Amino acid sequence: MEQENKELLKKIAYLAIGIFSPDSNHFNEMVDEWVEKGKMTEEEGRKFVEDIVDKVKNVKTDIEENVLKQSQSFYENIHVATTEQLEALEKRVSALEEFHKAK
């Protein structure tokens, strides 16, 4: 459980970083400022941006998969009929009504 919490926090951190996506003016300004101040080279800046973009994509995919799994689990556990199950019941009821009308 502790490992899961650490992973979740890591994903949240990456997601927060992703808010400053490379498409964001703020993100570009921040990286440009670091390069100008000599905190990183232009090549390091490009590499940093690439790493962040990759991590954000991975986190996004992980979050989407996790949400899908959690929502499927939720619906399975609350015992709500699926659309397919309801349609099957409607067909059965219709067939029974037709059978009783024919009698």
Gaussian input, Z-matrix of N, CA and C with variables (Angstrom, degrees):
# hf/3-21g

backbone

0 1
 N
 C     1     B1
 C     2     B2     1     A1
 N     3     B3     2     A2     1     D1
 C     4     B4     3     A3     2     D2
 C     5     B5     4     A4     3     D3
 N     6     B6     5     A5     4     D4
 C     7     B7     6     A6     5     D5
 C     8     B8     7     A7     6     D6
 N     9     B9     8     A8     7     D7
 C    10    B10     9     A9     8     D8
 C    11    B11    10    A10     9     D9
 N    12    B12    11    A11    10    D10
 C    13    B13    12    A12    11    D11
 C    14    B14    13    A13    12    D12
 N    15    B15    14    A14    13    D13
 C    16    B16    15    A15    14    D14
 C    17    B17    16    A16    15    D15
 N    18    B18    17    A17    16    D16
 C    19    B19    18    A18    17    D17
 C    20    B20    19    A19    18    D18
 N    21    B21    20    A20    19    D19
 C    22    B22    21    A21    20    D20
 C    23    B23    22    A22    21    D21
 N    24    B24    23    A23    22    D22
 C    25    B25    24    A24    23    D23
 C    26    B26    25    A25    24    D24
 N    27    B27    26    A26    25    D25
 C    28    B28    27    A27    26    D26
 C    29    B29    28    A28    27    D27
 N    30    B30    29    A29    28    D28
 C    31    B31    30    A30    29    D29
 C    32    B32    31    A31    30    D30
 N    33    B33    32    A32    31    D31
 C    34    B34    33    A33    32    D32
 C    35    B35    34    A34    33    D33
 N    36    B36    35    A35    34    D34
 C    37    B37    36    A36    35    D35
 C    38    B38    37    A37    36    D36
 N    39    B39    38    A38    37    D37
 C    40    B40    39    A39    38    D38
 C    41    B41    40    A40    39    D39
 N    42    B42    41    A41    40    D40
 C    43    B43    42    A42    41    D41
 C    44    B44    43    A43    42    D42
 N    45    B45    44    A44    43    D43
 C    46    B46    45    A45    44    D44
 C    47    B47    46    A46    45    D45
 N    48    B48    47    A47    46    D46
 C    49    B49    48    A48    47    D47
 C    50    B50    49    A49    48    D48
 N    51    B51    50    A50    49    D49
 C    52    B52    51    A51    50    D50
 C    53    B53    52    A52    51    D51
 N    54    B54    53    A53    52    D52
 C    55    B55    54    A54    53    D53
 C    56    B56    55    A55    54    D54
 N    57    B57    56    A56    55    D55
 C    58    B58    57    A57    56    D56
 C    59    B59    58    A58    57    D57
 N    60    B60    59    A59    58    D58
 C    61    B61    60    A60    59    D59
 C    62    B62    61    A61    60    D60
 N    63    B63    62    A62    61    D61
 C    64    B64    63    A63    62    D62
 C    65    B65    64    A64    63    D63
 N    66    B66    65    A65    64    D64
 C    67    B67    66    A66    65    D65
 C    68    B68    67    A67    66    D66
 N    69    B69    68    A68    67    D67
 C    70    B70    69    A69    68    D68
 C    71    B71    70    A70    69    D69
 N    72    B72    71    A71    70    D70
 C    73    B73    72    A72    71    D71
 C    74    B74    73    A73    72    D72
 N    75    B75    74    A74    73    D73
 C    76    B76    75    A75    74    D74
 C    77    B77    76    A76    75    D75
 N    78    B78    77    A77    76    D76
 C    79    B79    78    A78    77    D77
 C    80    B80    79    A79    78    D78
 N    81    B81    80    A80    79    D79
 C    82    B82    81    A81    80    D80
 C    83    B83    82    A82    81    D81
 N    84    B84    83    A83    82    D82
 C    85    B85    84    A84    83    D83
 C    86    B86    85    A85    84    D84
 N    87    B87    86    A86    85    D85
 C    88    B88    87    A87    86    D86
 C    89    B89    88    A88    87    D87
 N    90    B90    89    A89    88    D88
 C    91    B91    90    A90    89    D89
 C    92    B92    91    A91    90    D90
 N    93    B93    92    A92    91    D91
 C    94    B94    93    A93    92    D92
 C    95    B95    94    A94    93    D93
 N    96    B96    95    A95    94    D94
 C    97    B97    96    A96    95    D95
 C    98    B98    97    A97    96    D96
 N    99    B99    98    A98    97    D97
 C   100   B100    99    A99    98    D98
 C   101   B101   100   A100    99    D99
 N   102   B102   101   A101   100   D100
 C   103   B103   102   A102   101   D101
 C   104   B104   103   A103   102   D102
 N   105   B105   104   A104   103   D103
 C   106   B106   105   A105   104   D104
 C   107   B107   106   A106   105   D105
 N   108   B108   107   A107   106   D106
 C   109   B109   108   A108   107   D107
 C   110   B110   109   A109   108   D108
 N   111   B111   110   A110   109   D109
 C   112   B112   111   A111   110   D110
 C   113   B113   112   A112   111   D111
 N   114   B114   113   A113   112   D112
 C   115   B115   114   A114   113   D113
 C   116   B116   115   A115   114   D114
 N   117   B117   116   A116   115   D115
 C   118   B118   117   A117   116   D116
 C   119   B119   118   A118   117   D117
 N   120   B120   119   A119   118   D118
 C   121   B121   120   A120   119   D119
 C   122   B122   121   A121   120   D120
 N   123   B123   122   A122   121   D121
 C   124   B124   123   A123   122   D122
 C   125   B125   124   A124   123   D123
 N   126   B126   125   A125   124   D124
 C   127   B127   126   A126   125   D125
 C   128   B128   127   A127   126   D126
 N   129   B129   128   A128   127   D127
 C   130   B130   129   A129   128   D128
 C   131   B131   130   A130   129   D129
 N   132   B132   131   A131   130   D130
 C   133   B133   132   A132   131   D131
 C   134   B134   133   A133   132   D132
 N   135   B135   134   A134   133   D133
 C   136   B136   135   A135   134   D134
 C   137   B137   136   A136   135   D135
 N   138   B138   137   A137   136   D136
 C   139   B139   138   A138   137   D137
 C   140   B140   139   A139   138   D138
 N   141   B141   140   A140   139   D139
 C   142   B142   141   A141   140   D140
 C   143   B143   142   A142   141   D141
 N   144   B144   143   A143   142   D142
 C   145   B145   144   A144   143   D143
 C   146   B146   145   A145   144   D144
 N   147   B147   146   A146   145   D145
 C   148   B148   147   A147   146   D146
 C   149   B149   148   A148   147   D147
 N   150   B150   149   A149   148   D148
 C   151   B151   150   A150   149   D149
 C   152   B152   151   A151   150   D150
 N   153   B153   152   A152   151   D151
 C   154   B154   153   A153   152   D152
 C   155   B155   154   A154   153   D153
 N   156   B156   155   A155   154   D154
 C   157   B157   156   A156   155   D155
 C   158   B158   157   A157   156   D156
 N   159   B159   158   A158   157   D157
 C   160   B160   159   A159   158   D158
 C   161   B161   160   A160   159   D159
 N   162   B162   161   A161   160   D160
 C   163   B163   162   A162   161   D161
 C   164   B164   163   A163   162   D162
 N   165   B165   164   A164   163   D163
 C   166   B166   165   A165   164   D164
 C   167   B167   166   A166   165   D165
 N   168   B168   167   A167   166   D166
 C   169   B169   168   A168   167   D167
 C   170   B170   169   A169   168   D168
 N   171   B171   170   A170   169   D169
 C   172   B172   171   A171   170   D170
 C   173   B173   172   A172   171   D171
 N   174   B174   173   A173   172   D172
 C   175   B175   174   A174   173   D173
 C   176   B176   175   A175   174   D174
 N   177   B177   176   A176   175   D175
 C   178   B178   177   A177   176   D176
 C   179   B179   178   A178   177   D177
 N   180   B180   179   A179   178   D178
 C   181   B181   180   A180   179   D179
 C   182   B182   181   A181   180   D180
 N   183   B183   182   A182   181   D181
 C   184   B184   183   A183   182   D182
 C   185   B185   184   A184   183   D183
 N   186   B186   185   A185   184   D184
 C   187   B187   186   A186   185   D185
 C   188   B188   187   A187   186   D186
 N   189   B189   188   A188   187   D187
 C   190   B190   189   A189   188   D188
 C   191   B191   190   A190   189   D189
 N   192   B192   191   A191   190   D190
 C   193   B193   192   A192   191   D191
 C   194   B194   193   A193   192   D192
 N   195   B195   194   A194   193   D193
 C   196   B196   195   A195   194   D194
 C   197   B197   196   A196   195   D195
 N   198   B198   197   A197   196   D196
 C   199   B199   198   A198   197   D197
 C   200   B200   199   A199   198   D198
 N   201   B201   200   A200   199   D199
 C   202   B202   201   A201   200   D200
 C   203   B203   202   A202   201   D201
 N   204   B204   203   A203   202   D202
 C   205   B205   204   A204   203   D203
 C   206   B206   205   A205   204   D204
 N   207   B207   206   A206   205   D205
 C   208   B208   207   A207   206   D206
 C   209   B209   208   A208   207   D207
 N   210   B210   209   A209   208   D208
 C   211   B211   210   A210   209   D209
 C   212   B212   211   A211   210   D210
 N   213   B213   212   A212   211   D211
 C   214   B214   213   A213   212   D212
 C   215   B215   214   A214   213   D213
 N   216   B216   215   A215   214   D214
 C   217   B217   216   A216   215   D215
 C   218   B218   217   A217   216   D216
 N   219   B219   218   A218   217   D217
 C   220   B220   219   A219   218   D218
 C   221   B221   220   A220   219   D219
 N   222   B222   221   A221   220   D220
 C   223   B223   222   A222   221   D221
 C   224   B224   223   A223   222   D222
 N   225   B225   224   A224   223   D223
 C   226   B226   225   A225   224   D224
 C   227   B227   226   A226   225   D225
 N   228   B228   227   A227   226   D226
 C   229   B229   228   A228   227   D227
 C   230   B230   229   A229   228   D228
 N   231   B231   230   A230   229   D229
 C   232   B232   231   A231   230   D230
 C   233   B233   232   A232   231   D231
 N   234   B234   233   A233   232   D232
 C   235   B235   234   A234   233   D233
 C   236   B236   235   A235   234   D234
 N   237   B237   236   A236   235   D235
 C   238   B238   237   A237   236   D236
 C   239   B239   238   A238   237   D237
 N   240   B240   239   A239   238   D238
 C   241   B241   240   A240   239   D239
 C   242   B242   241   A241   240   D240
 N   243   B243   242   A242   241   D241
 C   244   B244   243   A243   242   D242
 C   245   B245   244   A244   243   D243
 N   246   B246   245   A245   244   D244
 C   247   B247   246   A246   245   D245
 C   248   B248   247   A247   246   D246
 N   249   B249   248   A248   247   D247
 C   250   B250   249   A249   248   D248
 C   251   B251   250   A250   249   D249
 N   252   B252   251   A251   250   D250
 C   253   B253   252   A252   251   D251
 C   254   B254   253   A253   252   D252
 N   255   B255   254   A254   253   D253
 C   256   B256   255   A255   254   D254
 C   257   B257   256   A256   255   D255
 N   258   B258   257   A257   256   D256
 C   259   B259   258   A258   257   D257
 C   260   B260   259   A259   258   D258
 N   261   B261   260   A260   259   D259
 C   262   B262   261   A261   260   D260
 C   263   B263   262   A262   261   D261
 N   264   B264   263   A263   262   D262
 C   265   B265   264   A264   263   D263
 C   266   B266   265   A265   264   D264
 N   267   B267   266   A266   265   D265
 C   268   B268   267   A267   266   D266
 C   269   B269   268   A268   267   D267
 N   270   B270   269   A269   268   D268
 C   271   B271   270   A270   269   D269
 C   272   B272   271   A271   270   D270
 N   273   B273   272   A272   271   D271
 C   274   B274   273   A273   272   D272
 C   275   B275   274   A274   273   D273
 N   276   B276   275   A275   274   D274
 C   277   B277   276   A276   275   D275
 C   278   B278   277   A277   276   D276
 N   279   B279   278   A278   277   D277
 C   280   B280   279   A279   278   D278
 C   281   B281   280   A280   279   D279
 N   282   B282   281   A281   280   D280
 C   283   B283   282   A282   281   D281
 C   284   B284   283   A283   282   D282
 N   285   B285   284   A284   283   D283
 C   286   B286   285   A285   284   D284
 C   287   B287   286   A286   285   D285
 N   288   B288   287   A287   286   D286
 C   289   B289   288   A288   287   D287
 C   290   B290   289   A289   288   D288
 N   291   B291   290   A290   289   D289
 C   292   B292   291   A291   290   D290
 C   293   B293   292   A292   291   D291
 N   294   B294   293   A293   292   D292
 C   295   B295   294   A294   293   D293
 C   296   B296   295   A295   294   D294
 N   297   B297   296   A296   295   D295
 C   298   B298   297   A297   296   D296
 C   299   B299   298   A298   297   D297
 N   300   B300   299   A299   298   D298
 C   301   B301   300   A300   299   D299
 C   302   B302   301   A301   300   D300
 N   303   B303   302   A302   301   D301
 C   304   B304   303   A303   302   D302
 C   305   B305   304   A304   303   D303
 N   306   B306   305   A305   304   D304
 C   307   B307   306   A306   305   D305
 C   308   B308   307   A307   306   D306

   B1=1.4437
   B2=1.5293
   B3=1.3194
   B4=1.4580
   B5=1.5294
   B6=1.3320
   B7=1.4613
   B8=1.5299
   B9=1.3347
   B10=1.4600
   B11=1.5178
   B12=1.3310
   B13=1.4605
   B14=1.5215
   B15=1.3284
   B16=1.4638
   B17=1.5261
   B18=1.3236
   B19=1.4639
   B20=1.5206
   B21=1.3254
   B22=1.4589
   B23=1.5243
   B24=1.3253
   B25=1.4631
   B26=1.5272
   B27=1.3239
   B28=1.4603
   B29=1.5311
   B30=1.3317
   B31=1.4607
   B32=1.5199
   B33=1.3164
   B34=1.4659
   B35=1.5247
   B36=1.3182
   B37=1.4676
   B38=1.5222
   B39=1.3281
   B40=1.4647
   B41=1.5286
   B42=1.3172
   B43=1.4556
   B44=1.5213
   B45=1.3260
   B46=1.4609
   B47=1.5243
   B48=1.3187
   B49=1.4642
   B50=1.5167
   B51=1.3250
   B52=1.4539
   B53=1.5100
   B54=1.3286
   B55=1.4643
   B56=1.5210
   B57=1.3179
   B58=1.4601
   B59=1.5246
   B60=1.3087
   B61=1.4621
   B62=1.5206
   B63=1.3363
   B64=1.4629
   B65=1.5248
   B66=1.3301
   B67=1.4647
   B68=1.5228
   B69=1.3258
   B70=1.4551
   B71=1.5267
   B72=1.3209
   B73=1.4691
   B74=1.5141
   B75=1.3199
   B76=1.4710
   B77=1.5276
   B78=1.3108
   B79=1.4631
   B80=1.5290
   B81=1.3217
   B82=1.4684
   B83=1.5235
   B84=1.3122
   B85=1.4648
   B86=1.5258
   B87=1.3229
   B88=1.4552
   B89=1.5353
   B90=1.3381
   B91=1.4620
   B92=1.5268
   B93=1.3312
   B94=1.4675
   B95=1.5349
   B96=1.3286
   B97=1.4703
   B98=1.5292
   B99=1.3084
   B100=1.4664
   B101=1.5258
   B102=1.3279
   B103=1.4752
   B104=1.5226
   B105=1.3367
   B106=1.4615
   B107=1.5229
   B108=1.3197
   B109=1.4700
   B110=1.5250
   B111=1.3198
   B112=1.4564
   B113=1.5104
   B114=1.3190
   B115=1.4600
   B116=1.5249
   B117=1.3213
   B118=1.4653
   B119=1.5190
   B120=1.3226
   B121=1.4575
   B122=1.5258
   B123=1.3249
   B124=1.4644
   B125=1.5337
   B126=1.3233
   B127=1.4686
   B128=1.5305
   B129=1.3230
   B130=1.4664
   B131=1.5320
   B132=1.3170
   B133=1.4629
   B134=1.5214
   B135=1.3405
   B136=1.4740
   B137=1.5241
   B138=1.3334
   B139=1.4676
   B140=1.5305
   B141=1.3205
   B142=1.4628
   B143=1.5332
   B144=1.3324
   B145=1.4646
   B146=1.5242
   B147=1.3326
   B148=1.4660
   B149=1.5276
   B150=1.3284
   B151=1.4713
   B152=1.5256
   B153=1.3218
   B154=1.4659
   B155=1.5221
   B156=1.3207
   B157=1.4653
   B158=1.5218
   B159=1.3300
   B160=1.4662
   B161=1.5228
   B162=1.3252
   B163=1.4651
   B164=1.5262
   B165=1.3126
   B166=1.4611
   B167=1.5249
   B168=1.3271
   B169=1.4714
   B170=1.5278
   B171=1.3329
   B172=1.4631
   B173=1.5222
   B174=1.3154
   B175=1.4617
   B176=1.5213
   B177=1.3157
   B178=1.4639
   B179=1.5208
   B180=1.3276
   B181=1.4573
   B182=1.5203
   B183=1.3238
   B184=1.4694
   B185=1.5231
   B186=1.3141
   B187=1.4607
   B188=1.5240
   B189=1.3231
   B190=1.4638
   B191=1.5265
   B192=1.3349
   B193=1.4628
   B194=1.5260
   B195=1.3209
   B196=1.4589
   B197=1.5244
   B198=1.3153
   B199=1.4665
   B200=1.5208
   B201=1.3260
   B202=1.4590
   B203=1.5264
   B204=1.3316
   B205=1.4678
   B206=1.5271
   B207=1.3270
   B208=1.4586
   B209=1.5251
   B210=1.3233
   B211=1.4641
   B212=1.5198
   B213=1.3384
   B214=1.4638
   B215=1.5244
   B216=1.3010
   B217=1.4632
   B218=1.5234
   B219=1.3091
   B220=1.4579
   B221=1.5248
   B222=1.3322
   B223=1.4629
   B224=1.5224
   B225=1.3175
   B226=1.4636
   B227=1.5258
   B228=1.3076
   B229=1.4607
   B230=1.5272
   B231=1.3326
   B232=1.4637
   B233=1.5247
   B234=1.3064
   B235=1.4627
   B236=1.5219
   B237=1.3007
   B238=1.4553
   B239=1.5259
   B240=1.3208
   B241=1.4583
   B242=1.5253
   B243=1.3204
   B244=1.4562
   B245=1.5270
   B246=1.3125
   B247=1.4598
   B248=1.5214
   B249=1.3200
   B250=1.4623
   B251=1.5250
   B252=1.3200
   B253=1.4589
   B254=1.5278
   B255=1.3222
   B256=1.4571
   B257=1.5265
   B258=1.3272
   B259=1.4658
   B260=1.5306
   B261=1.3275
   B262=1.4673
   B263=1.5203
   B264=1.3216
   B265=1.4681
   B266=1.5287
   B267=1.3216
   B268=1.4654
   B269=1.5282
   B270=1.3251
   B271=1.4672
   B272=1.5188
   B273=1.3182
   B274=1.4701
   B275=1.5289
   B276=1.3328
   B277=1.4592
   B278=1.5337
   B279=1.3330
   B280=1.4623
   B281=1.5201
   B282=1.3278
   B283=1.4662
   B284=1.5341
   B285=1.3112
   B286=1.4735
   B287=1.5312
   B288=1.3368
   B289=1.4782
   B290=1.5218
   B291=1.3032
   B292=1.4721
   B293=1.5161
   B294=1.3150
   B295=1.4570
   B296=1.5348
   B297=1.3316
   B298=1.4573
   B299=1.5253
   B300=1.3538
   B301=1.4758
   B302=1.5231
   B303=1.3304
   B304=1.4639
   B305=1.5378
   B306=1.2841
   B307=1.4747
   B308=1.4585
   A1=111.09
   A2=116.95
   A3=120.64
   A4=110.65
   A5=116.63
   A6=120.76
   A7=110.29
   A8=117.06
   A9=120.53
   A10=110.53
   A11=116.77
   A12=120.76
   A13=111.01
   A14=116.12
   A15=119.90
   A16=110.32
   A17=115.92
   A18=120.00
   A19=110.77
   A20=116.66
   A21=120.38
   A22=110.48
   A23=116.97
   A24=120.14
   A25=111.48
   A26=115.30
   A27=119.43
   A28=110.09
   A29=115.97
   A30=119.81
   A31=111.16
   A32=116.49
   A33=119.77
   A34=109.98
   A35=116.16
   A36=120.12
   A37=110.66
   A38=116.10
   A39=119.34
   A40=111.08
   A41=115.80
   A42=119.93
   A43=110.09
   A44=116.01
   A45=120.04
   A46=110.51
   A47=115.87
   A48=119.79
   A49=109.61
   A50=115.67
   A51=120.56
   A52=113.54
   A53=116.46
   A54=119.57
   A55=109.30
   A56=115.69
   A57=120.62
   A58=108.62
   A59=116.12
   A60=120.21
   A61=110.46
   A62=115.93
   A63=119.14
   A64=113.17
   A65=117.12
   A66=120.31
   A67=111.63
   A68=115.44
   A69=120.58
   A70=110.29
   A71=115.83
   A72=119.91
   A73=110.82
   A74=116.23
   A75=120.34
   A76=110.62
   A77=116.14
   A78=120.32
   A79=110.00
   A80=116.06
   A81=119.99
   A82=111.70
   A83=116.29
   A84=120.13
   A85=110.86
   A86=116.16
   A87=120.88
   A88=110.44
   A89=117.07
   A90=120.30
   A91=110.16
   A92=117.22
   A93=120.58
   A94=110.87
   A95=115.80
   A96=120.44
   A97=110.51
   A98=117.09
   A99=120.62
   A100=110.31
   A101=115.73
   A102=119.45
   A103=109.57
   A104=117.13
   A105=121.34
   A106=111.92
   A107=116.82
   A108=120.34
   A109=111.69
   A110=116.92
   A111=120.00
   A112=113.93
   A113=116.65
   A114=119.90
   A115=111.00
   A116=115.88
   A117=120.33
   A118=107.92
   A119=113.66
   A120=118.62
   A121=108.71
   A122=114.74
   A123=119.03
   A124=110.33
   A125=115.60
   A126=120.38
   A127=111.00
   A128=116.96
   A129=120.74
   A130=110.77
   A131=116.03
   A132=120.75
   A133=111.46
   A134=115.79
   A135=120.12
   A136=110.54
   A137=115.49
   A138=120.21
   A139=110.28
   A140=116.40
   A141=121.36
   A142=110.15
   A143=115.83
   A144=120.60
   A145=110.32
   A146=117.20
   A147=120.83
   A148=111.48
   A149=116.77
   A150=121.12
   A151=111.02
   A152=115.93
   A153=120.00
   A154=109.94
   A155=117.26
   A156=120.74
   A157=110.14
   A158=117.32
   A159=120.77
   A160=111.52
   A161=116.18
   A162=120.01
   A163=111.22
   A164=116.98
   A165=120.33
   A166=109.94
   A167=117.33
   A168=120.05
   A169=110.19
   A170=116.33
   A171=120.03
   A172=111.66
   A173=116.09
   A174=120.15
   A175=109.74
   A176=116.88
   A177=121.05
   A178=110.33
   A179=116.41
   A180=120.66
   A181=110.86
   A182=116.76
   A183=120.89
   A184=111.43
   A185=116.37
   A186=120.12
   A187=110.18
   A188=117.09
   A189=119.95
   A190=111.06
   A191=116.44
   A192=120.44
   A193=111.20
   A194=116.51
   A195=121.12
   A196=111.04
   A197=117.19
   A198=120.63
   A199=109.99
   A200=117.23
   A201=120.81
   A202=111.09
   A203=116.66
   A204=120.76
   A205=111.12
   A206=116.10
   A207=120.09
   A208=111.17
   A209=117.39
   A210=119.35
   A211=110.57
   A212=117.66
   A213=120.23
   A214=110.17
   A215=116.90
   A216=121.56
   A217=110.72
   A218=116.49
   A219=121.20
   A220=110.54
   A221=116.78
   A222=120.01
   A223=112.10
   A224=117.01
   A225=119.76
   A226=110.67
   A227=117.34
   A228=121.61
   A229=114.42
   A230=118.06
   A231=117.99
   A232=111.24
   A233=116.70
   A234=122.98
   A235=112.80
   A236=115.65
   A237=122.28
   A238=107.05
   A239=116.04
   A240=120.38
   A241=110.53
   A242=114.97
   A243=120.12
   A244=109.56
   A245=117.01
   A246=121.70
   A247=110.32
   A248=116.51
   A249=120.62
   A250=111.28
   A251=116.65
   A252=120.50
   A253=110.92
   A254=117.37
   A255=121.06
   A256=111.28
   A257=116.59
   A258=120.30
   A259=110.70
   A260=116.67
   A261=120.19
   A262=110.82
   A263=116.72
   A264=120.21
   A265=111.20
   A266=116.84
   A267=120.25
   A268=110.73
   A269=116.60
   A270=120.52
   A271=110.82
   A272=116.79
   A273=120.63
   A274=110.87
   A275=116.52
   A276=120.58
   A277=109.99
   A278=116.05
   A279=119.79
   A280=111.11
   A281=116.42
   A282=120.72
   A283=110.83
   A284=116.91
   A285=120.60
   A286=110.52
   A287=117.10
   A288=119.77
   A289=110.66
   A290=117.05
   A291=120.60
   A292=110.78
   A293=117.51
   A294=121.70
   A295=110.87
   A296=117.09
   A297=121.16
   A298=111.54
   A299=117.04
   A300=119.75
   A301=110.19
   A302=115.63
   A303=120.40
   A304=112.18
   A305=118.92
   A306=122.30
   A307=112.00
   D1=-41.69
   D2=179.81
   D3=-62.37
   D4=-39.90
   D5=178.30
   D6=-63.50
   D7=-39.65
   D8=178.43
   D9=-63.05
   D10=-40.28
   D11=178.46
   D12=-64.08
   D13=-41.49
   D14=178.51
   D15=-62.50
   D16=-43.43
   D17=179.55
   D18=-63.74
   D19=-41.64
   D20=178.74
   D21=-62.27
   D22=-44.40
   D23=178.62
   D24=-62.63
   D25=-38.84
   D26=178.12
   D27=-63.15
   D28=-42.52
   D29=179.95
   D30=-65.96
   D31=-38.89
   D32=177.94
   D33=-63.69
   D34=-40.16
   D35=178.69
   D36=-62.98
   D37=-45.07
   D38=178.15
   D39=-63.33
   D40=-37.21
   D41=178.73
   D42=-65.12
   D43=-42.56
   D44=177.81
   D45=-61.20
   D46=-41.21
   D47=176.93
   D48=-63.43
   D49=-36.35
   D50=-179.28
   D51=-64.25
   D52=-21.15
   D53=176.10
   D54=-59.33
   D55=-33.23
   D56=176.77
   D57=-91.13
   D58=56.96
   D59=-176.62
   D60=-63.29
   D61=159.75
   D62=179.20
   D63=-59.14
   D64=-18.14
   D65=176.81
   D66=-78.80
   D67=-14.12
   D68=-177.42
   D69=-80.85
   D70=133.92
   D71=176.94
   D72=-61.37
   D73=-38.62
   D74=-178.96
   D75=-61.20
   D76=-43.75
   D77=-179.48
   D78=-62.66
   D79=-47.86
   D80=179.86
   D81=-61.71
   D82=-41.04
   D83=177.99
   D84=-62.88
   D85=-40.87
   D86=-179.10
   D87=-63.19
   D88=-46.61
   D89=-179.74
   D90=-66.54
   D91=-42.46
   D92=178.32
   D93=-59.66
   D94=-40.27
   D95=179.65
   D96=-64.18
   D97=-40.91
   D98=178.58
   D99=-63.07
   D100=-40.81
   D101=178.97
   D102=-64.98
   D103=-46.10
   D104=-179.72
   D105=-60.89
   D106=-38.07
   D107=-178.87
   D108=-80.56
   D109=-2.99
   D110=178.27
   D111=80.03
   D112=13.47
   D113=179.01
   D114=-74.79
   D115=-21.06
   D116=174.52
   D117=-157.32
   D118=155.80
   D119=177.71
   D120=-80.60
   D121=170.28
   D122=178.21
   D123=-62.13
   D124=-39.52
   D125=177.94
   D126=-64.01
   D127=-42.44
   D128=176.99
   D129=-62.96
   D130=-37.37
   D131=177.90
   D132=-62.74
   D133=-44.79
   D134=177.54
   D135=-62.26
   D136=-44.33
   D137=-179.84
   D138=-63.21
   D139=-41.05
   D140=178.86
   D141=-59.67
   D142=-47.45
   D143=179.99
   D144=-61.42
   D145=-45.12
   D146=179.20
   D147=-60.53
   D148=-43.43
   D149=179.42
   D150=-61.86
   D151=-44.58
   D152=-179.36
   D153=-63.68
   D154=-44.72
   D155=-179.81
   D156=-60.40
   D157=-44.95
   D158=178.80
   D159=-61.60
   D160=-45.65
   D161=-178.69
   D162=-64.98
   D163=-40.39
   D164=179.73
   D165=-64.69
   D166=-40.89
   D167=178.31
   D168=-62.08
   D169=-44.14
   D170=179.71
   D171=-64.14
   D172=-43.18
   D173=179.77
   D174=-64.66
   D175=-42.43
   D176=179.38
   D177=-59.52
   D178=-46.01
   D179=178.78
   D180=-62.63
   D181=-44.88
   D182=178.79
   D183=-60.68
   D184=-42.79
   D185=-179.01
   D186=-66.53
   D187=-43.42
   D188=178.75
   D189=-60.48
   D190=-44.24
   D191=178.77
   D192=-63.87
   D193=-41.68
   D194=-179.82
   D195=-65.29
   D196=-43.15
   D197=178.69
   D198=-62.72
   D199=-42.44
   D200=178.74
   D201=-61.47
   D202=-46.79
   D203=179.11
   D204=-62.20
   D205=-44.41
   D206=-178.45
   D207=-65.30
   D208=-40.77
   D209=-179.65
   D210=-68.60
   D211=-38.83
   D212=176.58
   D213=-62.69
   D214=-43.84
   D215=178.73
   D216=-62.36
   D217=-41.73
   D218=179.34
   D219=-59.34
   D220=-50.26
   D221=-177.56
   D222=-67.11
   D223=-32.34
   D224=176.87
   D225=-68.12
   D226=-35.46
   D227=-175.86
   D228=-83.42
   D229=-18.10
   D230=179.27
   D231=-93.57
   D232=0.23
   D233=174.38
   D234=57.10
   D235=52.01
   D236=175.61
   D237=-100.82
   D238=136.16
   D239=-179.69
   D240=-67.93
   D241=142.36
   D242=176.89
   D243=-81.69
   D244=166.94
   D245=177.37
   D246=-58.64
   D247=-42.00
   D248=179.75
   D249=-62.35
   D250=-41.50
   D251=179.46
   D252=-65.26
   D253=-41.10
   D254=178.76
   D255=-65.26
   D256=-41.10
   D257=178.25
   D258=-63.75
   D259=-39.98
   D260=178.16
   D261=-63.86
   D262=-40.49
   D263=177.99
   D264=-65.42
   D265=-40.61
   D266=178.41
   D267=-60.50
   D268=-41.22
   D269=177.98
   D270=-63.84
   D271=-42.22
   D272=179.93
   D273=-64.67
   D274=-42.78
   D275=179.52
   D276=-63.73
   D277=-44.48
   D278=178.65
   D279=-60.42
   D280=-42.60
   D281=179.03
   D282=-63.81
   D283=-41.32
   D284=178.18
   D285=-65.67
   D286=-40.84
   D287=178.31
   D288=-62.79
   D289=-43.45
   D290=177.87
   D291=-63.24
   D292=-39.62
   D293=179.62
   D294=-63.63
   D295=-41.94
   D296=-178.62
   D297=-73.06
   D298=-31.65
   D299=176.55
   D300=-67.12
   D301=-35.19
   D302=-177.70
   D303=-70.50
   D304=-20.79
   D305=-178.08
   D306=-71.00

